[in-house]
Amino acid sequence: MGRETAPLSRLFDEAFPHYLHYGMSPEQYWDQDVSLATFYRRKYELDVEADNRLAHLQGLYVYEALCAVSPVLHAFAKSGTKPEPYPEKPVKLVYDDEEDRKSRSVSEEKDKQTRKAMAVFHAMATKWNEALAKTKGASDAGSRSSKTENNVRQPAGGERDQAAVVSLDGAQGELQGEHEQSRDGVEAPV
């Protein structure tokens, strides 16, 4: 006897092979608690993730082995070149002894120092940008009158010099602001 072909039961019939693949028995799928399907599905996803991690680790070992012998395989390798030794210990997946904990804490301390240095650099750059903006704003406002009053000679095709202004979006800087340099070496804002 076949099952009904109502739309809802058709969905259950279509999903049935998937849950068999996840490891459920037919009795569990059809007759037991519905939440079992959720747990079997999540277990299957975790198994797939674990298999993927193991495949990645195996690829890492193969890569390391190829890197170890690559000096010998090089076409222009000098005679007497020897492969690097294969690592004696496997890659640590779990930190469980005191030495590993110490190395991890040293790494965390370096990260903390790096973040602190970045914050200090960011503060300096911000302060510098504000000072440069004030200087440029003041020189732009009085640039026409000060150029003539101070008798600063402007070259006909003057050399351009970029003033570096650090703009930190991430850790990148960009050049902004232009200055003209006269033949006498006196800088005048553009």
N, C-alpha and C positions, 0 to 999 in steps of 0.2 A: 504494500500500500504506500502510495506516495504522499508527500506532505502537501498542504494547501498551497496554492500559488498566489495568495494575497500579497500585496506589495511588501508588507512588513516581514512576512515569513520568507519572502524571496531574498531580502537583505540578509537575514540570518543564514539562509542556505548559501549565499555567495560568500559570506564571511567565514563559514565553517572550515573550509580547507586552510585558511590562514591560521586559525586558532589551533588546528591540528598541527600545523607547522610550528607554532609557538610551543607546542608540547602538551596541550590539553587533550584529555581523552574525550571521546564522544559523550560519555556519561556526564563528565564535568561540564561540557559545553551546553548540552541540552537539558540536563536534569538538576544540576546543582546551582549554588548561589551565583548570581549574575556578576558580582564583583570579582569572581575568580578570573573572568576574561580580562579585566583591567590589569590584574596582577600578573597574569601570564604574558600579556602584551608588554608590560613594563620590564619584566624579567628578560624577555627576548631582546628588547632594546638595549638593556644593560649588557647582555651577552654579546651583542653585535659591537657595542663600544669597546668591550674588553678584547674581542678578537681584533678589532682595528688597532688598538694600542699594541697588542702583541705583534701584529704584522708590521707596524711602524718600528717597533724595537728590533725585529728581525732585519728590517731594511737598514737600520742604523748599524747593526753588526756587519752586514754585508758591505755597507759603505766604508766602515772603518777598516775592514779587511782589505778592500780594494785600495784604499788610501795607503795602507801599510806596504803593499807590494808595488804600488805605482812607480816608485823611483827605479825599480828594476825593469819595469815594462816600458820605460821611456826610450824612444828610438835613439836618442843621443846620449844615453847614460854612459858614464865612464865605466871602464872595466873595473871590477871589484866592488861595484855598488851593491849594497845589501838592502834587503827590505827591512822596514822598521818592525820591531817586535809587536806581535799581537798583544792587546791588553791582557794582563794576567787575571784581572778581576772583572766580573760582569758589571754592567751599569747598575748603579744603585737606584732602586725604585722606591724604597721606603727607608727613611732615616730613622735608625733605631739605636745606634750607639752614640756615645758621648762625643767622639771625634767628628762625626757627621753633624751633630747639633752645633758644635762650635764653628765648623766651616760655614754652616748656614747662617749663624748669627753674625759672623764676620761679613758675609755677603749682604745681609740686611743692614748692617752698620754702614757699609759703603754706599748702599742705596740712600740711606738717610742723609749722609754727608753730601751726596750728589744733589738731592732735593734741596738741601739747605743752601748749597752754593748757587743753585739755579735761582732760588728766591732772592738771595743777596744781589746777584747779577741783574735780575729783573728790576729790583728796587733802584739800583744804580742807573740802569738804562732809562727808567721812567723819569728819575730826577734829571738826568742829562737831557732827555728830550724836552722836558718842561723848560729848562734853562735855555736851551737852544731856541725853542719857540718864542720865549720872551725876547731874546736877543734879536731874533729875526723879525719879530713883530715891531720892536722898537726901531730897528734899522730900516724896515720897510716904510714906516710912517715918516721918518725924517730923512730918508735916503736922498731925495732930490735936493733938499736944501743943504744937507751936510756935505754932499759931494762938491757942490760949488763953493761952500764956505771954507772947507778945509783944503781946497785946491788939490784934491786927489786926482791924479791923471788917470783917465780910463783909456786902455789901449783900443785901437781901432778894431782889431779882430781878436780881442783878449783871450788868454788861455782860460779854460774852464777848470775849476777844481771842485770835486764833489766833497761835501762834508758828510761824514758817515753819521747817520741817525739810526739808532737801533730801535727796531719795532719788534717786540717779542710776541708773536703769535706762535706758540710752540717755542722753538729755539732758533728762529730765523731772524736775520736782520735785513734791512733794505736801505739803500742809499736814498736820501732825500735832501733837498736844499742845495742850492747852487751858489757859488761865489765866483766872482771874477777876480783875477789876480793881476794887478798892474805890473808894468815893467820894473817898478821900484820895489816890488815885493809887498805892497800894501794891499790887503784884501778889502774889497768893498762888496757888500751884499748886492745881489742882482735885483 
